[in-house]
């Protein structure tokens, strides 16, 4: 599953018609509608402001609009791009300024989809993963070994506290969690105390830890 983190406005031109894409991350249908209205006010003189949005990781709420374009030539094709690429909690608005040449339904579909794809490509996207956060306490003698295991196994070191002992917070990928936790115990001869284990969702960008997803 993908989520938008940063966006910028993009534009493509087809036979002198301008297609301006604006994309945003939203957490509710109300936020999506508010963003659509904002873009409509910004481009009040445009002939069309077509949109599509998907709310919820199961697509609980989704809607699209052709805004006066031929039926299923704009909103639905835009929706298909968002769905096919695995996005959720997202709204896309494509504004069209007519260039004087008719594109036909096929041309409009390609243009509106192309505008959304251009907008997504210019955005920073994150992928949602399921995993575990585990906190451990251990003696300083084992810090180097645990740090080495974390780095070699792509375990995220979220936080480290150095006091009388070392307390470390680690993030495990769901599928590797059991094996890696067992490895930590074995490599320290059980001289490690687990203080916390909780299920979480987190975001990666280019396969690297970004932040916890809430």
C-alpha positions as CSV (number, residue, x, y, z in Angstrom):
1,X,0.0,0.0,0.0
2,X,1.3,3.5,-0.9
3,X,0.7,6.9,0.7
4,X,1.6,10.3,-0.5
5,X,4.1,12.2,1.7
6,X,5.0,15.3,-0.4
7,X,3.5,16.7,-3.6
8,X,3.9,19.5,-6.1
9,X,1.7,20.7,-9.0
10,X,2.5,19.3,-12.4
11,X,1.2,19.9,-15.9
12,X,1.1,18.1,-19.3
13,X,-0.1,19.5,-22.6
14,X,-2.1,17.5,-25.2
15,X,-3.0,19.3,-28.5
16,X,-2.8,22.6,-26.7
17,X,-5.1,21.6,-23.9
18,X,-3.4,22.0,-20.5
19,X,-4.0,19.3,-17.9
20,X,-2.8,20.5,-14.4
21,X,-2.6,17.8,-11.7
22,X,-2.8,18.5,-8.0
23,X,-2.5,15.6,-5.5
24,X,-2.8,15.5,-1.8
25,X,-2.8,13.1,1.2
26,X,-6.2,13.2,3.0
27,X,-7.5,11.2,6.0
28,X,-11.2,11.7,5.5
29,X,-13.8,12.4,2.8
30,X,-14.3,15.8,4.2
31,X,-10.6,16.7,3.7
32,X,-10.8,15.4,0.1
33,X,-13.9,17.5,-0.7
34,X,-12.2,20.5,0.9
35,X,-9.1,20.0,-1.2
36,X,-11.2,19.7,-4.4
37,X,-13.1,22.9,-3.6
38,X,-9.8,24.7,-3.0
39,X,-8.5,23.7,-6.5
40,X,-11.8,24.6,-8.1
41,X,-11.5,28.1,-6.6
42,X,-7.9,28.4,-7.7
43,X,-8.8,27.5,-11.2
44,X,-12.3,29.0,-11.3
45,X,-12.0,29.9,-15.0
46,X,-11.1,26.4,-16.1
47,X,-13.6,24.4,-18.1
48,X,-13.1,21.2,-16.1
49,X,-11.8,20.2,-12.6
50,X,-12.1,16.4,-12.6
51,X,-11.2,14.4,-9.5
52,X,-10.8,11.0,-7.9
53,X,-10.2,10.1,-4.2
54,X,-9.8,6.9,-2.2
55,X,-10.1,7.0,1.6
56,X,-9.1,4.1,3.8
57,X,-6.6,1.3,3.2
58,X,-9.5,-0.9,2.0
59,X,-10.9,1.8,-0.2
60,X,-13.9,2.3,2.2
61,X,-14.8,5.6,0.6
62,X,-14.0,6.5,-3.0
63,X,-15.5,8.8,-5.6
64,X,-14.7,10.3,-8.9
65,X,-16.1,13.0,-11.2
66,X,-15.9,13.8,-14.9
67,X,-17.0,17.4,-14.2
68,X,-18.6,17.8,-17.6
69,X,-16.2,15.7,-19.7
70,X,-17.7,12.7,-21.6
71,X,-18.8,10.0,-19.2
72,X,-16.0,7.8,-17.9
73,X,-13.3,9.8,-19.8
74,X,-11.7,11.5,-16.8
75,X,-12.7,10.6,-13.2
76,X,-12.8,6.8,-13.6
77,X,-9.5,6.6,-15.5
78,X,-7.9,8.8,-12.8
79,X,-9.3,6.4,-10.1
80,X,-7.9,3.4,-12.0
81,X,-4.4,4.9,-11.8
82,X,-4.6,5.4,-8.1
83,X,-6.0,1.9,-7.5
84,X,-3.5,0.2,-9.8
85,X,-0.6,1.8,-8.1
86,X,-1.9,0.9,-4.7
87,X,-2.6,4.4,-3.2
88,X,-5.0,5.2,-0.5
89,X,-5.9,8.3,1.6
90,X,-5.3,10.3,-1.5
91,X,-7.2,12.8,-3.7
92,X,-6.2,13.8,-7.2
93,X,-7.7,16.8,-9.1
94,X,-6.9,17.4,-12.8
95,X,-7.8,20.8,-14.2
96,X,-8.2,21.2,-17.9
97,X,-7.9,24.3,-20.0
98,X,-9.3,23.5,-23.4
99,X,-6.9,24.2,-26.3
100,X,-9.3,24.3,-29.1
101,X,-8.9,20.8,-30.4
102,X,-11.2,17.9,-29.5
103,X,-9.3,14.9,-28.1
104,X,-12.0,12.3,-28.3
105,X,-12.8,9.9,-25.4
106,X,-9.7,7.8,-25.9
107,X,-7.5,10.9,-26.0
108,X,-9.1,12.3,-22.9
109,X,-8.6,9.0,-21.0
110,X,-4.9,9.0,-21.9
111,X,-4.5,12.7,-21.0
112,X,-6.2,12.5,-17.6
113,X,-4.4,9.3,-16.7
114,X,-1.1,10.8,-17.9
115,X,-1.6,13.9,-15.8
116,X,-2.2,11.8,-12.6
117,X,0.8,9.6,-13.4
118,X,3.0,12.8,-13.9
119,X,1.7,14.1,-10.6
120,X,2.5,10.9,-8.7
121,X,5.9,10.6,-10.3
122,X,6.7,14.1,-9.0
123,X,5.5,13.3,-5.5
124,X,7.3,11.6,-2.6
125,X,5.5,8.4,-1.9
126,X,5.9,6.0,1.0
127,X,5.0,2.3,1.4
128,X,3.0,1.0,4.4
129,X,4.4,-2.1,6.2
130,X,3.3,-4.1,9.2
131,X,5.9,-4.9,11.8
132,X,6.8,-4.9,15.5
133,X,8.5,-2.5,17.9
134,X,10.6,-4.2,20.5
135,X,12.5,-2.6,23.4
136,X,15.4,-4.5,25.0
137,X,17.7,-3.8,27.9
138,X,21.2,-5.3,28.2
139,X,24.7,-4.7,29.4
140,X,27.2,-2.5,27.6
141,X,29.3,-5.6,26.7
142,X,26.6,-6.7,24.2
143,X,26.0,-3.3,22.5
144,X,28.4,-3.8,19.7
145,X,27.1,-7.2,18.8
146,X,23.4,-6.1,18.8
147,X,24.3,-3.0,16.8
148,X,26.1,-5.2,14.2
149,X,23.1,-7.6,14.0
150,X,20.7,-4.8,13.5
151,X,22.8,-3.2,10.7
152,X,23.5,-6.5,9.0
153,X,19.8,-7.7,9.2
154,X,18.3,-4.3,8.2
155,X,16.6,-3.9,11.6
156,X,15.8,-0.3,12.3
157,X,17.4,1.2,15.4
158,X,14.7,3.6,16.4
159,X,16.2,4.9,19.7
160,X,19.0,4.0,22.1
161,X,19.3,5.1,25.8
162,X,22.7,4.8,27.5
163,X,22.3,4.6,31.3
164,X,23.5,2.0,33.8
165,X,22.5,-0.4,31.1
166,X,21.6,0.1,27.4
167,X,18.0,0.3,26.3
168,X,17.3,0.0,22.6
169,X,14.1,0.3,20.6
170,X,14.1,-1.8,17.4
171,X,11.7,-2.1,14.5
172,X,11.2,-5.5,12.9
173,X,9.5,-6.4,9.6
174,X,6.5,-8.6,10.3
175,X,7.8,-11.6,8.4
176,X,11.3,-11.5,10.0
177,X,10.3,-10.6,13.5
178,X,10.3,-14.0,15.1
179,X,13.6,-15.2,13.6
180,X,15.4,-11.9,14.4
181,X,14.2,-11.8,18.0
182,X,15.4,-15.4,18.5
183,X,18.7,-14.5,17.0
184,X,19.2,-11.6,19.4
185,X,18.6,-13.9,22.4
186,X,21.0,-16.6,21.0
187,X,23.8,-14.2,20.1
188,X,23.7,-12.7,23.6
189,X,23.4,-16.0,25.4
190,X,20.0,-14.8,26.7
191,X,21.7,-11.8,28.4
192,X,19.0,-9.5,27.0
193,X,15.7,-8.5,28.5
194,X,12.7,-7.6,26.4
195,X,10.7,-4.7,27.9
196,X,8.1,-4.2,25.2
197,X,6.7,-5.8,22.1
198,X,3.9,-4.2,20.1
199,X,2.5,-4.4,16.6
200,X,2.9,-1.3,14.5
201,X,2.6,0.0,11.0
202,X,5.4,2.1,9.5
203,X,6.3,3.9,6.4
204,X,9.4,3.4,4.2
205,X,10.7,5.6,1.4
206,X,12.9,3.8,-1.1
207,X,13.0,0.8,1.2
208,X,14.3,2.9,4.1
209,X,12.6,3.6,7.4
210,X,10.7,7.0,7.3
211,X,8.4,7.1,10.3
212,X,5.7,5.2,12.2
213,X,2.3,5.2,10.5
214,X,-0.6,6.3,12.7
